[in-house]
Amino acid sequence: MLERVASGLYMMPDQAIDDMYTLSLRSEKIIFSHETALFLNQLSERTPFEHSITIPSNTSLSKGVLEACICYYVKPDLHMLGMIEKITTFGNKVRCYNLERTVCDVLRSRNRLNEETVLSAVKQYAASNEKDLNMLAEYAGQFRVSKVLKQYLEVLL
Protein backbone atom coordinates (compact mmCIF):
# COMPACT_ATOMS: atom_id res chain seq x y z
CA MET A 1 0.00 0.00 0.00
CA LEU A 2 1.50 3.33 -1.07
CA GLU A 3 0.79 6.86 0.10
CA ARG A 4 0.55 9.74 -2.34
CA VAL A 5 3.14 12.43 -1.53
CA ALA A 6 2.52 14.67 -4.53
CA SER A 7 1.17 14.39 -8.04
CA GLY A 8 2.85 11.30 -9.49
CA LEU A 9 4.95 10.65 -6.35
CA TYR A 10 4.22 7.80 -3.97
CA MET A 11 6.02 6.37 -0.94
CA MET A 12 5.71 3.51 1.49
CA PRO A 13 3.65 4.59 4.54
CA ASP A 14 6.48 3.89 7.01
CA GLN A 15 9.06 6.03 5.17
CA ALA A 16 9.94 9.56 6.29
CA ILE A 17 9.24 12.16 3.63
CA ASP A 18 12.31 13.99 2.30
CA ASP A 19 10.79 17.32 1.23
CA MET A 20 13.86 18.39 -0.73
CA TYR A 21 14.08 15.15 -2.66
CA THR A 22 10.38 14.97 -3.51
CA LEU A 23 10.44 18.62 -4.62
CA SER A 24 13.49 18.00 -6.83
CA LEU A 25 11.70 15.07 -8.52
CA ARG A 26 8.90 17.34 -9.71
CA SER A 27 11.12 19.10 -12.28
CA GLU A 28 14.67 18.61 -13.51
CA LYS A 29 14.95 22.41 -13.79
CA ILE A 30 14.74 22.84 -10.00
CA ILE A 31 18.05 23.69 -8.32
CA PHE A 32 18.07 24.47 -4.60
CA SER A 33 19.45 27.92 -3.88
CA HIS A 34 19.63 30.70 -1.30
CA GLU A 35 18.77 29.53 2.26
CA THR A 36 18.34 25.89 1.22
CA ALA A 37 21.72 25.85 -0.54
CA LEU A 38 23.28 27.51 2.53
CA PHE A 39 21.95 24.59 4.59
CA LEU A 40 23.05 21.92 2.09
CA ASN A 41 26.54 23.49 1.83
CA GLN A 42 26.78 23.68 5.63
CA LEU A 43 26.95 27.48 5.71
CA SER A 44 23.86 27.47 7.93
CA GLU A 45 22.83 25.13 10.71
CA ARG A 46 19.18 26.13 10.45
CA THR A 47 16.91 24.05 8.23
CA PRO A 48 14.83 26.52 6.19
CA PHE A 49 11.08 26.59 6.87
CA GLU A 50 10.44 27.01 3.17
CA HIS A 51 12.82 25.70 0.53
CA SER A 52 14.32 28.11 -2.01
CA ILE A 53 14.73 27.04 -5.61
CA THR A 54 16.00 28.69 -8.78
CA ILE A 55 14.68 27.98 -12.25
CA PRO A 56 15.36 29.54 -15.66
CA SER A 57 13.20 32.57 -16.44
CA ASN A 58 11.82 30.86 -19.54
CA THR A 59 10.43 27.94 -17.49
CA SER A 60 7.16 27.61 -15.66
CA LEU A 61 6.38 25.24 -12.81
CA SER A 62 3.10 23.85 -11.56
CA LYS A 63 1.08 25.86 -9.08
CA GLY A 64 1.70 23.15 -6.45
CA VAL A 65 5.47 23.54 -6.72
CA LEU A 66 5.32 27.33 -6.64
CA GLU A 67 3.16 27.22 -3.49
CA ALA A 68 5.51 24.75 -1.80
CA CYS A 69 8.68 26.88 -2.00
CA ILE A 70 10.27 30.26 -2.64
CA CYS A 71 11.07 30.52 -6.33
CA TYR A 72 13.80 32.67 -7.88
CA TYR A 73 14.24 33.16 -11.61
CA VAL A 74 17.52 33.60 -13.48
CA LYS A 75 18.59 34.00 -17.10
CA PRO A 76 18.68 30.57 -18.77
CA ASP A 77 22.40 30.87 -19.58
CA LEU A 78 23.21 31.37 -15.86
CA HIS A 79 20.92 28.65 -14.53
CA MET A 80 23.42 25.76 -14.50
CA LEU A 81 26.40 27.88 -13.38
CA GLY A 82 27.76 26.39 -10.14
CA MET A 83 25.29 23.49 -10.00
CA ILE A 84 26.44 20.53 -7.90
CA GLU A 85 24.77 17.60 -6.17
CA LYS A 86 24.50 17.34 -2.40
CA ILE A 87 23.10 14.72 -0.06
CA THR A 88 20.04 15.63 2.04
CA THR A 89 19.74 14.70 5.70
CA PHE A 90 17.73 11.66 4.52
CA GLY A 91 20.57 10.52 2.24
CA ASN A 92 19.08 11.48 -1.14
CA LYS A 93 20.95 13.37 -3.88
CA VAL A 94 19.54 16.75 -4.90
CA ARG A 95 20.78 19.54 -7.16
CA CYS A 96 21.96 22.73 -5.49
CA TYR A 97 24.47 25.50 -6.10
CA ASN A 98 28.08 25.46 -4.88
CA LEU A 99 29.41 27.75 -2.15
CA GLU A 100 30.42 30.57 -4.48
CA ARG A 101 27.17 30.65 -6.46
CA THR A 102 25.16 30.53 -3.22
CA VAL A 103 27.01 33.54 -1.80
CA CYS A 104 26.35 35.47 -5.04
CA ASP A 105 22.66 34.50 -4.98
CA VAL A 106 22.33 35.62 -1.37
CA LEU A 107 23.98 38.96 -2.18
CA ARG A 108 21.79 39.44 -5.29
CA SER A 109 18.65 38.83 -3.22
CA ARG A 110 19.80 40.60 -0.05
CA ASN A 111 16.74 42.89 -0.07
CA ARG A 112 14.42 39.85 -0.02
CA LEU A 113 16.35 38.03 2.72
CA ASN A 114 16.92 38.59 6.40
CA GLU A 115 20.03 40.76 6.90
CA GLU A 116 21.31 38.31 9.51
CA THR A 117 21.13 35.50 6.93
CA VAL A 118 23.20 37.49 4.44
CA LEU A 119 25.85 38.47 6.99
CA SER A 120 26.06 34.95 8.40
CA ALA A 121 26.42 33.43 4.91
CA VAL A 122 29.31 35.71 3.96
CA LYS A 123 31.01 35.18 7.35
CA GLN A 124 30.67 31.41 7.12
CA TYR A 125 32.01 31.46 3.56
CA ALA A 126 34.99 33.61 4.56
CA ALA A 127 35.81 31.14 7.35
CA SER A 128 35.39 28.07 5.12
CA ASN A 129 38.41 25.99 4.15
CA GLU A 130 36.69 25.09 0.88
CA LYS A 131 36.30 28.63 -0.44
CA ASP A 132 37.56 29.54 -3.91
CA LEU A 133 37.94 33.32 -4.02
CA ASN A 134 38.86 33.34 -7.72
CA MET A 135 35.67 31.50 -8.63
CA LEU A 136 33.69 33.77 -6.29
CA ALA A 137 35.09 36.85 -8.04
CA GLU A 138 34.24 35.37 -11.44
CA TYR A 139 30.66 34.55 -10.41
CA ALA A 140 30.24 37.95 -8.73
CA GLY A 141 31.14 39.61 -12.03
CA GLN A 142 28.62 37.52 -13.94
CA PHE A 143 25.87 38.28 -11.40
CA ARG A 144 26.87 41.95 -11.04
CA VAL A 145 27.45 41.85 -7.29
CA SER A 146 31.22 42.52 -7.31
CA LYS A 147 30.94 45.89 -5.59
CA VAL A 148 28.66 44.58 -2.82
CA LEU A 149 30.81 41.47 -2.36
CA LYS A 150 33.92 43.63 -2.04
CA GLN A 151 32.27 45.69 0.72
CA TYR A 152 31.39 42.57 2.72
CA LEU A 153 34.74 40.84 2.23
CA GLU A 154 36.85 43.92 3.08
CA VAL A 155 35.42 43.78 6.57
CA LEU A 156 35.79 40.01 6.97
CA LEU A 157 39.13 39.17 5.32
N, C-alpha and C positions, 0 to 999 in steps of 0.2 A: 504494500500500500504506500503510495507516494503522496507527498503534500506539495501543493502548488506554491511556489515562492514568488514567481512573477510570470508574466505571459511567456509561455514556452519553457519555463524553468521549473523543475521538480526536484525534490530531495526526499531522502528517507526521513520519516518522522523523528527519529532519535538523533539526527545530525544537527549540530549547531550551524546556524546560518552565517556565512561569511558575506556581509553586506558588500564589501569591496569587490569580491570575486563575482558575486551574482550581478552586480552593476556592470562590471567589465565585460561580462558575457553578452550583455544586451546590445553592444555595438563595438566593432573593432576600431572605431574612431575614438573611443573614449580613452583618454590618458589622464591619470590622476595627477593633480597639480595643487599648487598653493598649500593650504593647511594640511591636506591629506598627504601630499608629497613630502612636506616637512616631517610628518609622522613616520612615513615609510622610510625616509632617509635618516631617521633618528636625529633630526634637528629639533624635534619637539617630543616631549614625553606625553603630551595630552592627545588622546584620541579625539579627532574632530566630531562634533555632534552631527554635522552635515558634511558629506564628502564633497570635495571640489574636483571638478573635471574640466578638461580643456578639449574642445573639438574645433575642427576647421570652420571658418566662417561660412563656407559654402555647403555645410552639412546641417541637416535638421534631425532632431531626435524625437522620440515619442513623448507625449505629454507626461506619461508615467515616469520616464527617466528624468525629465526636466523638473518634475515636482519632487523627486527623491534626492536631488543634490543641487549644489551651486555650480552653475555652468558658465565657463569663460570661453570666449571665441577668439581665435587667432587666425592670421592669414594662413592659407593652406600651405604655402612654402615654408612656414616656420613651425608648423604643427609637429613634425617628427623630430625637430631639433632637440637633442638631449634626452630622447626617449630611452629608457632602460626598463628592465623587469626587476621587480622586487617581490619578496615573499611576505604575505600578510601574516598576522598573528595566528591564523588558522592553517598556515602552511601552503597557501595557494599562490601561484604566480599571477601578478597583475602588472599592467603597464603604468609607469609613472615617469616623471622627469628626474634627471640627475640633480646633484647638489647645486651646480652652477645655474642651470635653467630655473630651478625652483627659487633661488635667490632673486633672479631677474624677474620672475613672475610676481613674486611678493612685492618687489619694489615698484613694478608697473601698476600693481593694483593696490598700492598702499593707502589710497583714499577710501577703498572699499573694505579694508581690513582693520582690525584692531591695531593701534600703534604699538602696543606691547608685543604683539605677534611679529610685526615687522622688525622691531629692534632685537628681539630674541633670536629670530632667524639669522640675522646678519651676525650677531655675536657668536652664535653657535657655529656658523660657517667659518668665521674668522678663527675660532679655536679648533676647528676640525683638522685632523692629520691628513684627511683625504682631499683637501681643497686643491683646486687647480686654478690659480689666479690668472694665468694666461687665458684659459678657456672662459673664465668668468668675464674677463675684459672683452673677449671676442663676442660673447653672447650679449653683454651689456650694450655693445655698439649696435648689434643687430636689433635689439629691442628698445634702443634709444633711452637707456637709463644710466648711461656712463657718468653723467654729472652727479646724479643722485647717489649712485654707488660710491663714487669718489668721496662725497661728503660723509657717508656712513663709515667707510673704511679708514679715512684719515683719522678719525677718532679712535677706532678700534685697533689698528695695526701700528 
